[in-house]
Amino acid sequence: MMNCITAKQLKQNTGQIIKRVRAGEKLTVTYRGKPVAIISPPTMEDQSHLKELRPFSEAWEDIERTLRKSEPQFNGWKEATNWVRGRT
C-alpha cells in the first residue's frame, strides 16, 4: 500500500519528502482528503525523455534570437502588465 501525505505536509516538508522519494518510496498526495497526485521515483522511461531536452542555455538563446527578430507589441513589461489587467 502506498503512503499518503497531505498537500500541506508536502509544502511544509518538501526536502524530507524528496529524500523519501529518492530512497524509492511512492507517495499519494491528498488535498482535502482526496488523492490529487502521486510522487514517485522516475522510471527508466521517464529518464529516457530527459535526454530529449535541450540545455537551458541553448533553449534560452533560441528564445532571445526569436525575440530580437520580432516586433514587440508593448514598450515594456509595465505596459504589457497593464494591458493584461485591463488597465490600458
C-alpha positions in Angstrom: 0.0 0.0 0.0 1.2 3.5 -0.9 1.7 6.0 1.9 -0.3 9.2 1.9 0.7 12.8 2.7 -1.3 15.9 2.6 -0.6 18.9 0.3 0.1 20.9 3.5 2.7 18.3 4.6 4.3 18.4 1.1 4.6 22.2 1.3 6.0 22.2 4.8 8.4 19.2 4.4 9.4 19.3 0.8 13.1 18.4 1.4 12.2 15.5 3.7 9.6 14.1 1.3 12.1 14.4 -1.7 14.6 12.3 0.3 11.9 9.7 0.9 11.1 9.5 -2.8 14.8 9.4 -3.8 15.0 6.4 -1.4 12.3 4.7 -3.6 9.1 5.5 -1.7 6.0 6.2 -3.6 3.6 8.7 -2.1 0.0 9.8 -2.7 -0.7 13.5 -2.1 -4.1 14.3 -0.9 -5.9 17.7 -0.8 -9.0 18.0 1.4 -9.0 14.2 1.9 -9.0 13.3 -1.8 -6.0 12.0 -3.8 -4.6 14.6 -6.3 -1.2 13.3 -7.2 1.3 10.5 -6.9 5.0 11.3 -6.3 7.4 8.5 -7.2 11.0 8.0 -8.3 11.4 8.3 -12.1 11.1 5.2 -14.2 13.6 4.3 -16.9 11.0 5.5 -19.4 10.8 8.9 -17.6 14.5 9.2 -17.6 14.8 8.5 -21.3 12.7 11.6 -22.1 15.2 13.7 -20.2 17.8 13.0 -22.9 15.5 14.8 -25.4 15.6 18.1 -23.5 18.0 20.8 -24.7 20.3 22.5 -22.2 18.7 25.6 -20.7 21.3 28.0 -22.2 20.7 26.7 -25.7 16.9 27.0 -25.4 17.2 30.5 -24.0 19.5 31.6 -26.8 16.8 30.5 -29.3 14.1 32.5 -27.4 16.3 35.6 -27.4 17.1 35.2 -31.1 13.4 34.9 -31.9 12.6 37.9 -29.7 15.2 40.1 -31.5 13.6 39.3 -34.8 10.1 40.1 -33.7 8.4 43.5 -33.3 7.2 43.8 -29.7 3.6 44.6 -29.1 4.4 46.6 -25.9 7.1 49.0 -25.0 7.9 47.3 -21.7 6.7 44.9 -19.1 4.7 47.6 -17.3 2.7 48.3 -20.4 2.1 44.6 -21.0 1.1 44.0 -17.4 -1.4 46.9 -17.6 -2.8 45.5 -20.8 -3.3 42.0 -19.3 -5.0 43.5 -16.3 -7.3 45.6 -18.5 -5.8 49.0 -17.4 -5.0 50.3 -20.9 
